[in-house]
Amino acid sequence: MSLGAELHVASRYLIGNRRWTPVVTVSLISVFGLGLGVFALVVTLALLDGFQSGIRSQIVANAAHAEVRPATGRRVVDPEDLASLLQGELGNVEIVQVVRGTCLISSDTDAVPASVVGRSDTEGVIADRLISRRLGVGSGDRLEVISARQRLTPMGPLPVRIRTVIERISSPEPGSESGTVILPIAEAQRLLWGEPVIEALELRDVAEPWSLGQRVRGILGSHGLAFQVAGLEELHRPLLTALALEKVMIFVAVGLMLVVAALNLLCNVAMVAAEKRKDLAVMAGLGFTPRSLRRLFLVLGLAIGLVGSITGAVLGSALSIVLDRTGALELPRGVFMVTAVPFSVDPVTLGIVVAVALGLAALATWLPARMVARREPSEGLRYE
């Protein structure tokens, strides 16, 4: 028996009758259930992808795309030669010399420990919003930065300190908790080392930020240079891992709606099989094999799943795109990095959602289809 016969009978069950039948009713309920589950999952994941895309964009805009550190120790030997080598191999890539440490940051009202970063591309003093809120300071206010390094004076050993004025307030680095003060590299070297030491080179490549670490690794390896190289994934691994785990957990939690819809489809297909037992017995007598009857109900369930999945995916994607472009769901200004709830429809995620919905529909249909295939033809006519 060809598959065309099963398709014809399944289409007759679903849309071929001129009158409203229980089969049409239960089919529409199943379509609605699967469609609603896919719709909710698509909108939820689009919302999550929108916020996560914003976080990744902020990382690319504000953080280094790769970092080169010495394999042993803290000092980079011949940083200028290393920077020239990387600049020549990579082309138009921004390279910044960096030193880092932890100091006590003091204002007229309070003092807090914070990270101090010296950068070769910085001329003024920059404090992030975490420091600004904790110390109650802003642009133009004075700060005192006190290092753990000491110097010998006539009064004995005293901490090295500098007094400076904040030039501007910046956004905190992604994942930062203690706050950061950025200084010109000469001041940071005097504060942290007392000599011109470079601890790392930071690189940025706006064109291909996520692959920069791998490319730097290859260049240094080809020249036989032993350095620790970290790309964006390594520099922000905890945050990126948390984002990936969040997406998986949301997918599983909201995806339970699809499981409920699949169980509803199982019950509805079983009801169709019970109602059509006379028809199935007649078809068995006309030459439909058990395998053909099983395929008939698999086609029926997959057709319901396909219609529900595609409808839910299309409506969910359309709503997400409209809400994102219109900015209909506004957010309080100054609290979030965006002014409206962002949505981002990922075609890969959309395909996974539809595939999962179709897979659950096939699994839910398999049991009643198997029961129909094992039924004796005489059972369908016994009580008719």
C-alpha positions as CSV (number, residue, x, y, z in Angstrom):
1,M,0.0,0.0,0.0
2,S,1.5,3.3,-1.1
3,L,1.9,6.3,1.2
4,G,-0.5,8.3,-1.0
5,A,-3.4,6.2,0.3
6,E,-2.6,7.1,3.9
7,L,-2.2,10.7,3.1
8,H,-5.6,10.7,1.3
9,V,-7.4,9.1,4.3
10,A,-5.7,11.4,6.8
11,S,-6.6,14.5,4.8
12,R,-10.2,13.2,4.7
13,Y,-10.3,12.8,8.4
14,L,-8.9,16.3,9.0
15,I,-10.4,18.5,6.3
16,G,-12.4,16.4,3.9
17,N,-15.7,16.2,5.7
18,R,-18.4,18.7,5.0
19,R,-19.9,18.6,8.4
20,W,-18.3,19.4,11.8
21,T,-17.2,16.1,13.4
22,P,-15.5,15.1,16.7
23,V,-12.4,14.4,14.6
24,V,-12.2,18.0,13.5
25,T,-12.8,19.2,17.0
26,V,-10.1,17.2,18.6
27,S,-7.7,18.0,15.8
28,L,-8.2,21.7,16.2
29,I,-7.7,21.3,20.0
30,S,-4.4,19.5,19.3
31,V,-3.3,22.2,16.8
32,F,-4.1,24.9,19.2
33,G,-2.3,23.3,22.1
34,L,0.9,22.7,20.1
35,G,0.7,26.1,18.4
36,L,0.3,27.8,21.8
37,G,3.3,25.9,23.2
38,V,5.5,26.8,20.3
39,F,4.3,30.4,20.3
40,A,5.2,30.8,24.0
41,L,8.6,29.1,23.6
42,V,9.5,31.2,20.5
43,V,8.5,34.5,22.2
44,T,10.3,33.6,25.5
45,L,13.5,32.6,23.7
46,A,13.4,35.7,21.5
47,L,13.1,37.8,24.6
48,L,16.0,36.0,26.2
49,D,18.1,36.2,23.1
50,G,17.4,39.9,22.9
51,F,18.7,40.6,26.3
52,Q,21.7,38.2,25.9
53,S,22.6,39.8,22.5
54,G,22.7,43.2,24.3
55,I,25.0,41.8,26.9
56,R,27.3,40.3,24.3
57,S,27.3,43.5,22.3
58,Q,28.2,45.4,25.5
59,I,31.1,43.0,26.1
60,V,32.4,43.5,22.5
61,A,32.0,47.3,22.8
62,N,33.6,47.8,26.3
63,A,36.0,45.0,26.9
64,A,39.2,43.6,25.3
65,H,38.7,41.0,22.6
66,A,41.9,39.1,23.5
67,E,44.6,39.4,26.1
68,V,48.3,38.2,26.0
69,R,50.1,37.5,29.2
70,P,53.5,36.0,29.9
71,A,53.5,32.2,30.3
72,T,55.4,32.6,33.6
73,G,55.7,35.5,35.9
74,R,53.8,38.8,35.6
75,R,56.2,40.9,33.4
76,V,56.0,40.9,29.6
77,V,59.5,40.9,28.2
78,D,60.0,43.3,25.3
79,P,56.3,44.4,25.1
80,E,57.1,46.9,22.2
81,D,58.6,44.1,20.0
82,L,55.6,41.8,20.8
83,A,53.1,44.6,19.9
84,S,54.9,45.3,16.7
85,L,54.9,41.6,15.7
86,L,51.1,41.3,16.4
87,Q,50.3,44.6,14.7
88,G,52.2,43.5,11.6
89,E,50.5,40.0,11.4
90,L,47.0,41.1,12.3
91,G,46.8,44.4,10.5
92,N,44.3,47.0,11.8
93,V,44.1,45.8,15.4
94,E,44.2,48.1,18.5
95,I,46.8,47.0,21.0
96,V,47.0,48.5,24.5
97,Q,49.6,47.9,27.2
98,V,48.2,47.2,30.6
99,V,49.1,46.8,34.3
100,R,46.6,45.8,37.0
101,G,46.4,45.8,40.8
102,T,44.2,46.3,43.8
103,C,44.3,49.5,45.7
104,L,42.4,51.4,48.3
105,I,40.3,54.2,46.7
106,S,39.6,57.1,49.1
107,S,37.3,60.1,48.8
108,D,36.5,62.8,51.3
109,T,33.7,60.7,52.8
110,D,34.7,57.0,52.4
111,A,37.3,54.5,51.2
112,V,36.8,51.2,49.4
113,P,39.1,48.6,47.8
114,A,38.9,48.4,44.0
115,S,40.7,47.3,40.9
116,V,43.2,49.8,39.4
117,V,44.1,49.4,35.8
118,G,46.8,51.4,34.0
119,R,46.3,51.6,30.2
120,S,48.5,53.1,27.5
121,D,45.5,54.6,25.7
122,T,44.3,56.6,28.7
123,E,45.3,60.1,29.6
124,G,42.9,61.0,32.3
125,V,41.4,59.2,35.3
126,I,38.2,57.2,34.7
127,A,36.1,55.7,37.5
128,D,33.2,53.4,36.8
129,R,29.7,53.8,38.2
130,L,30.3,51.3,41.0
131,I,33.0,53.5,42.4
132,S,30.9,56.6,41.8
133,R,28.0,55.2,43.8
134,R,30.1,53.7,46.7
135,L,32.1,56.9,47.2
136,G,29.5,59.4,46.2
137,V,31.9,61.0,43.6
138,G,31.5,62.2,40.0
139,S,33.5,64.0,37.3
140,G,35.8,66.7,38.7
141,D,35.9,65.2,42.2
142,R,39.2,64.3,43.9
143,L,40.3,60.7,44.7
144,E,43.3,59.3,46.5
145,V,44.6,55.9,45.3
146,I,46.6,54.1,48.0
147,S,48.8,51.1,46.9
148,A,49.8,48.1,49.0
149,R,53.4,48.8,47.8
150,Q,55.5,50.8,50.3
151,R,58.3,53.2,50.1
152,L,60.9,54.2,52.7
153,T,60.6,57.7,54.1
154,P,62.2,59.5,57.1
155,M,59.0,58.5,59.0
156,G,59.4,54.8,58.1
157,P,57.7,52.7,55.4
158,L,54.6,54.3,54.0
159,P,52.1,53.2,51.3
160,V,52.6,54.7,47.9
161,R,49.7,57.0,47.1
162,I,48.6,59.4,44.4
163,R,46.0,62.2,44.5
164,T,44.1,62.7,41.3
165,V,40.9,64.2,39.8
166,I,38.2,62.1,38.1
167,E,37.9,63.1,34.4
168,R,34.8,61.0,33.7
169,I,32.5,58.2,34.9
170,S,32.2,55.1,32.7
171,S,30.1,52.0,32.6
172,P,31.5,49.1,34.7
173,E,33.2,46.2,33.0
174,P,30.9,43.2,32.4
175,G,31.0,41.0,35.5
176,S,32.8,43.6,37.7
177,E,31.7,43.7,41.3
178,S,34.3,45.8,43.2
179,G,34.6,48.7,40.8
180,T,37.5,49.9,38.7
181,V,39.6,53.0,38.4
182,I,41.6,53.5,35.2
183,L,44.8,55.5,35.3
184,P,47.4,56.6,32.7
185,I,49.9,53.8,32.5
186,A,52.8,55.8,33.9
187,E,50.9,56.7,37.1
188,A,49.7,53.1,37.5
189,Q,53.3,51.8,37.0
190,R,54.6,54.2,39.7
191,L,51.8,53.2,42.0
192,L,51.9,49.4,41.6
193,W,55.5,48.6,40.5
194,G,57.7,51.7,40.9
195,E,59.2,51.0,37.5
196,P,58.0,50.7,33.8
197,V,56.5,47.2,33.9
198,I,53.9,45.8,31.4
199,E,51.8,42.9,32.6
200,A,49.6,42.3,29.5
201,L,48.7,43.4,26.1
202,E,45.0,43.9,25.3
203,L,43.9,43.6,21.7
204,R,40.6,44.7,20.0
205,D,39.4,43.8,16.5
206,V,36.0,45.3,15.7
207,A,35.7,43.2,12.5
208,E,36.2,39.8,14.0
209,P,36.2,40.1,17.8
210,W,35.2,36.5,18.7
211,S,38.0,34.8,16.7
212,L,40.8,37.2,17.7
213,G,42.1,35.0,20.5
214,Q,42.5,32.0,18.2
215,R,44.3,34.0,15.6
216,V,46.7,35.5,18.1
217,R,47.4,32.0,19.5
218,G,48.3,30.8,16.0
219,I,50.6,33.7,15.3
220,L,52.6,33.3,18.6
221,G,52.7,29.6,18.1
222,S,54.1,29.9,14.6
223,H,56.9,32.1,16.0
224,G,57.7,29.8,18.9
225,L,56.7,32.3,21.5
226,A,55.2,31.0,24.8
227,F,52.4,33.3,26.0
228,Q,49.1,32.9,27.7
229,V,46.4,34.0,25.2
230,A,42.7,34.5,26.2
231,G,40.0,35.3,23.8
232,L,36.5,36.7,24.5
233,E,35.3,33.2,25.5
234,E,38.0,32.7,28.1
235,L,38.0,36.3,29.4
236,H,34.3,36.1,30.1
237,R,33.7,32.4,30.5
238,P,31.6,32.6,33.8
239,L,29.3,35.1,32.3
240,L,28.9,33.4,28.9
241,T,28.4,30.0,30.6
242,A,25.7,31.5,32.8
243,L,24.0,32.9,29.8
244,A,24.1,29.6,28.0
245,L,22.8,27.7,31.1
246,E,20.0,30.3,31.5
247,K,18.9,29.7,27.9
248,V,18.8,25.9,28.4
249,M,16.9,26.1,31.6
250,I,14.3,28.5,30.1
251,F,14.0,26.2,27.1
252,V,13.3,23.2,29.4
253,A,10.9,25.1,31.7
254,V,8.8,26.7,29.0
255,G,9.1,23.6,26.8
256,L,7.1,21.6,29.3
257,M,4.1,23.3,27.6
258,L,5.0,21.3,24.5
259,V,5.0,18.1,26.6
260,V,1.5,18.8,27.9
261,A,0.4,19.6,24.3
262,A,1.9,16.3,23.1
263,L,0.0,14.4,25.8
264,N,-3.2,16.1,24.7
265,L,-2.4,15.0,21.1
266,L,-1.9,11.4,22.3
267,C,-5.3,11.4,23.9
268,N,-7.0,13.0,20.9
269,V,-5.4,10.6,18.4
270,A,-6.5,7.7,20.6
271,M,-10.1,9.1,20.5
272,V,-9.9,9.3,16.8
273,A,-8.8,5.7,16.6
274,A,-11.6,4.6,18.9
275,E,-14.2,6.5,16.9
276,K,-13.0,5.3,13.5
277,R,-12.6,1.6,14.5
278,K,-15.3,0.6,12.0
279,D,-13.6,2.5,9.2
280,L,-10.3,0.9,10.1
281,A,-11.8,-2.5,10.1
282,V,-13.2,-1.9,6.6
283,M,-9.9,-0.6,5.4
284,A,-8.1,-3.6,6.8
285,G,-10.6,-5.8,4.8
286,L,-9.8,-3.8,1.7
287,G,-6.1,-4.6,1.9
288,F,-4.6,-2.0,4.3
289,T,-1.8,-3.8,6.2
290,P,-1.1,-3.2,9.9
291,R,1.9,-1.2,8.8
292,S,-0.3,1.0,6.5
293,L,-2.7,1.7,9.4
294,R,0.1,2.6,11.6
295,R,1.5,5.0,9.0
296,L,-2.0,6.5,8.6
297,F,-2.1,7.6,12.2
298,L,1.5,8.7,12.2
299,V,0.7,10.9,9.2
300,L,-2.4,12.2,11.0
301,G,-0.4,13.1,14.2
302,L,2.5,14.7,12.2
303,A,0.1,16.7,10.1
304,I,-1.5,18.1,13.3
305,G,2.0,18.7,14.8
306,L,3.3,20.4,11.6
307,V,0.3,22.8,11.3
308,G,0.5,23.7,15.0
309,S,4.2,24.1,15.1
310,I,4.5,26.3,12.0
311,T,1.5,28.4,13.0
312,G,3.0,29.0,16.5
313,A,6.4,29.7,15.1
314,V,5.2,32.2,12.5
315,L,2.9,34.0,15.0
316,G,5.6,34.0,17.7
317,S,8.3,35.3,15.3
318,A,6.0,38.0,14.0
319,L,5.0,39.2,17.4
320,S,8.7,39.3,18.6
321,I,9.8,41.2,15.5
322,V,6.9,43.7,15.9
323,L,7.6,44.3,19.6
324,D,11.3,44.7,19.0
325,R,11.0,47.2,16.1
326,T,8.2,49.3,17.8
327,G,9.7,49.2,21.3
328,A,6.2,48.7,22.6
329,L,7.4,47.3,26.0
330,E,9.3,50.3,27.5
331,L,11.8,49.9,30.4
332,P,12.6,52.5,33.0
333,R,15.4,54.8,31.8
334,G,18.7,54.6,33.7
335,V,17.9,51.1,35.1
336,F,18.6,48.9,32.1
337,M,21.1,49.4,29.3
338,V,18.1,49.6,26.8
339,T,15.0,51.7,26.9
340,A,12.6,48.9,25.6
341,V,12.4,45.2,26.0
342,P,14.6,43.7,23.1
343,F,13.6,40.7,21.1
344,S,15.8,38.7,18.7
345,V,14.6,35.8,16.7
346,D,17.4,33.3,16.0
347,P,16.6,31.1,13.0
348,V,18.6,28.2,14.5
349,T,16.7,28.4,17.8
350,L,13.4,28.6,15.8
351,G,14.3,25.5,13.9
352,I,15.2,23.6,17.1
353,V,11.8,24.6,18.6
354,V,9.9,23.4,15.6
355,A,11.9,20.1,15.4
356,V,11.3,19.4,19.1
357,A,7.5,20.1,18.7
358,L,7.4,17.7,15.7
359,G,9.4,15.1,17.6
360,L,7.1,15.2,20.5
361,A,4.1,15.0,18.1
362,A,5.6,11.9,16.5
363,L,6.2,10.3,19.9
364,A,2.7,11.1,21.1
365,T,1.2,9.5,18.0
366,W,3.3,6.4,18.0
367,L,1.5,4.6,20.9
368,P,-2.1,4.9,19.5
369,A,-0.8,4.2,16.0
370,R,0.9,1.0,17.3
371,M,-2.4,0.0,19.1
372,V,-4.3,0.4,15.8
373,A,-1.8,-1.7,13.9
374,R,-2.1,-4.6,16.4
375,R,-6.0,-4.5,16.4
376,E,-7.8,-7.4,14.7
377,P,-10.1,-6.2,11.9
378,S,-13.0,-8.2,13.4
379,E,-12.9,-6.1,16.6
380,G,-14.0,-3.0,14.7
381,L,-17.1,-4.7,13.4
382,R,-18.1,-6.8,16.4
383,Y,-20.4,-4.2,18.0
384,E,-21.5,-2.4,14.8
